[in-house]
Protein backbone atom coordinates (compact mmCIF):
# COMPACT_ATOMS: atom_id res chain seq x y z
CA UNK A 1 0.00 0.00 0.00
CA UNK A 2 2.84 2.37 0.89
CA UNK A 3 4.44 1.97 -2.54
CA UNK A 4 1.29 3.44 -4.16
CA UNK A 5 1.06 6.42 -1.81
CA UNK A 6 4.46 7.92 -2.69
CA UNK A 7 3.79 8.06 -6.47
CA UNK A 8 0.30 9.45 -5.77
CA UNK A 9 1.72 12.21 -3.56
CA UNK A 10 4.38 13.03 -6.19
CA UNK A 11 1.70 13.19 -8.87
CA UNK A 12 -0.48 15.51 -6.77
CA UNK A 13 2.44 17.86 -6.08
CA UNK A 14 3.27 18.03 -9.80
CA UNK A 15 -0.40 18.59 -10.64
CA UNK A 16 -0.56 21.54 -8.23
CA UNK A 17 2.55 23.14 -9.78
CA UNK A 18 1.14 22.61 -13.28
CA UNK A 19 -2.18 24.16 -12.25
CA UNK A 20 -0.45 27.21 -10.78
CA UNK A 21 1.84 27.59 -13.81
CA UNK A 22 -1.03 27.45 -16.29
CA UNK A 23 -2.73 30.29 -14.44
CA UNK A 24 0.18 32.71 -14.90
CA UNK A 25 0.19 35.40 -17.59
CA UNK A 26 3.22 34.97 -19.89
CA UNK A 27 3.33 38.75 -20.41
CA UNK A 28 3.91 39.28 -16.70
CA UNK A 29 7.47 37.97 -16.65
CA UNK A 30 9.31 40.04 -14.04
CA UNK A 31 12.35 41.86 -15.33
CA UNK A 32 15.44 42.27 -13.15
CA UNK A 33 15.98 45.63 -14.89
CA UNK A 34 12.88 47.33 -13.46
CA UNK A 35 13.93 50.29 -11.29
CA UNK A 36 17.54 49.94 -12.49
CA UNK A 37 19.49 52.10 -14.95
CA UNK A 38 18.78 51.25 -18.56
CA UNK A 39 21.84 49.68 -20.20
CA UNK A 40 23.75 52.36 -22.07
CA UNK A 41 24.22 52.06 -25.80
CA UNK A 42 25.38 53.99 -28.83
CA UNK A 43 24.10 52.63 -32.13
CA UNK A 44 23.86 53.79 -35.74
CA UNK A 45 20.58 55.38 -36.78
CA UNK A 46 18.50 53.28 -39.15
CA UNK A 47 17.83 56.02 -41.71
CA UNK A 48 21.32 57.54 -41.53
CA UNK A 49 23.90 54.98 -40.30
CA UNK A 50 26.64 57.62 -40.35
CA UNK A 51 24.89 59.24 -37.39
CA UNK A 52 24.92 57.63 -33.97
CA UNK A 53 22.28 57.75 -31.26
CA UNK A 54 23.05 57.33 -27.59
CA UNK A 55 20.43 56.90 -24.92
CA UNK A 56 22.36 59.55 -22.98
CA UNK A 57 20.68 62.05 -25.33
CA UNK A 58 17.39 61.23 -23.61
CA UNK A 59 18.43 62.37 -20.12
CA UNK A 60 15.74 64.62 -18.70
CA UNK A 61 12.97 63.05 -20.83
CA UNK A 62 10.50 60.24 -20.28
CA UNK A 63 10.51 58.01 -23.34
CA UNK A 64 9.59 54.61 -24.74
CA UNK A 65 12.08 52.18 -26.24
CA UNK A 66 10.27 49.76 -28.54
CA UNK A 67 12.22 46.70 -29.69
CA UNK A 68 10.91 45.65 -33.10
CA UNK A 69 11.84 43.95 -36.33
CA UNK A 70 10.46 43.81 -39.87
CA UNK A 71 10.21 40.01 -39.69
CA UNK A 72 8.16 40.10 -36.47
CA UNK A 73 4.47 39.20 -36.86
CA UNK A 74 3.51 40.56 -33.43
CA UNK A 75 5.25 43.85 -34.25
CA UNK A 76 2.83 44.26 -37.16
CA UNK A 77 -0.02 43.70 -34.70
CA UNK A 78 1.12 46.50 -32.37
CA UNK A 79 2.15 48.89 -35.15
CA UNK A 80 -1.22 50.72 -35.51
CA UNK A 81 -1.24 51.35 -31.74
CA UNK A 82 2.25 52.88 -31.92
CA UNK A 83 1.29 54.98 -34.95
CA UNK A 84 -1.71 56.35 -33.08
CA UNK A 85 0.37 57.05 -29.98
CA UNK A 86 3.05 58.87 -31.98
CA UNK A 87 0.43 61.14 -33.56
CA UNK A 88 -0.75 62.18 -30.09
CA UNK A 89 2.74 63.47 -29.13
CA UNK A 90 2.38 62.26 -25.54
CA UNK A 91 5.74 60.54 -25.28
CA UNK A 92 8.60 60.03 -27.76
CA UNK A 93 8.94 56.49 -29.08
CA UNK A 94 12.41 55.32 -30.05
CA UNK A 95 12.80 52.13 -32.01
CA UNK A 96 15.46 49.47 -31.55
CA UNK A 97 15.48 47.47 -34.79
CA UNK A 98 16.50 44.05 -33.51
CA UNK A 99 18.49 41.53 -35.59
CA UNK A 100 17.16 42.88 -38.85
CA UNK A 101 18.43 43.95 -42.26
CA UNK A 102 18.54 47.69 -42.78
CA UNK A 103 16.81 47.47 -46.18
CA UNK A 104 13.97 45.32 -44.82
CA UNK A 105 13.42 47.61 -41.84
CA UNK A 106 13.35 50.76 -43.97
CA UNK A 107 10.97 49.21 -46.49
CA UNK A 108 8.61 48.05 -43.74
CA UNK A 109 8.51 51.51 -42.13
CA UNK A 110 7.92 53.15 -45.53
CA UNK A 111 4.98 50.83 -46.20
CA UNK A 112 3.40 50.69 -42.73
CA UNK A 113 4.27 54.17 -41.47
CA UNK A 114 6.98 55.22 -39.05
CA UNK A 115 5.85 55.85 -35.45
CA UNK A 116 9.38 56.37 -34.18
CA UNK A 117 11.07 59.62 -33.33
CA UNK A 118 14.19 57.74 -34.39
CA UNK A 119 15.21 54.11 -34.88
CA UNK A 120 18.60 52.56 -34.28
CA UNK A 121 19.99 49.29 -35.62
CA UNK A 122 20.89 46.46 -33.27
CA UNK A 123 21.98 44.14 -36.05
CA UNK A 124 23.82 41.63 -33.88
CA UNK A 125 21.33 41.78 -30.99
CA UNK A 126 23.86 42.71 -28.31
CA UNK A 127 21.90 45.69 -26.99
CA UNK A 128 18.77 43.53 -26.93
CA UNK A 129 20.64 40.98 -24.84
CA UNK A 130 21.68 43.72 -22.40
CA UNK A 131 18.02 44.70 -22.07
CA UNK A 132 16.98 41.10 -21.45
CA UNK A 133 14.88 40.87 -24.60
CA UNK A 134 12.97 37.58 -24.65
CA UNK A 135 11.60 38.22 -28.12
CA UNK A 136 10.19 41.06 -30.16
CA UNK A 137 8.24 43.17 -29.62
CA UNK A 138 9.12 44.51 -26.20
CA UNK A 139 8.64 48.05 -24.95
CA UNK A 140 10.35 49.83 -22.07
CA UNK A 141 9.25 52.97 -20.23
CA UNK A 142 12.39 54.89 -19.27
CA UNK A 143 12.25 57.86 -16.90
CA UNK A 144 14.05 61.22 -16.95
CA UNK A 145 17.08 59.81 -15.12
CA UNK A 146 17.46 56.78 -17.41
CA UNK A 147 15.82 54.24 -15.09
CA UNK A 148 13.63 51.50 -16.59
CA UNK A 149 10.22 51.76 -14.92
CA UNK A 150 8.19 49.27 -16.94
CA UNK A 151 8.68 46.48 -19.46
CA UNK A 152 5.91 45.32 -21.79
CA UNK A 153 6.60 41.87 -23.17
CA UNK A 154 4.70 41.29 -26.38
CA UNK A 155 2.68 43.75 -28.40
CA UNK A 156 1.50 47.04 -26.97
CA UNK A 157 -2.29 47.01 -27.12
CA UNK A 158 -4.80 49.81 -26.68
CA UNK A 159 -5.70 48.28 -23.31
CA UNK A 160 -2.22 48.01 -21.79
CA UNK A 161 -1.35 51.41 -23.24
CA UNK A 162 -4.40 52.98 -21.59
CA UNK A 163 -4.23 51.04 -18.31
CA UNK A 164 -0.50 50.76 -17.62
CA UNK A 165 1.85 52.64 -19.93
CA UNK A 166 0.23 56.07 -20.32
CA UNK A 167 -0.65 56.50 -16.62
CA UNK A 168 2.96 55.67 -15.75
CA UNK A 169 4.29 58.06 -18.41
CA UNK A 170 2.05 60.86 -17.08
CA UNK A 171 3.22 60.24 -13.51
CA UNK A 172 6.89 60.19 -14.54
CA UNK A 173 6.54 63.35 -16.65
CA UNK A 174 5.11 65.20 -13.63
CA UNK A 175 8.06 64.32 -11.38
Helices and strands as residue ranges (DSSP letters): H 2-22, G 26-28, E 42-44, E 52-54, G 55-58, E 63-68, H 73-88, E 92-98, H 102-112, E 118-122, H 126-130, E 138-142, E 148-153, H 158-160, I 161-165, H 166-173
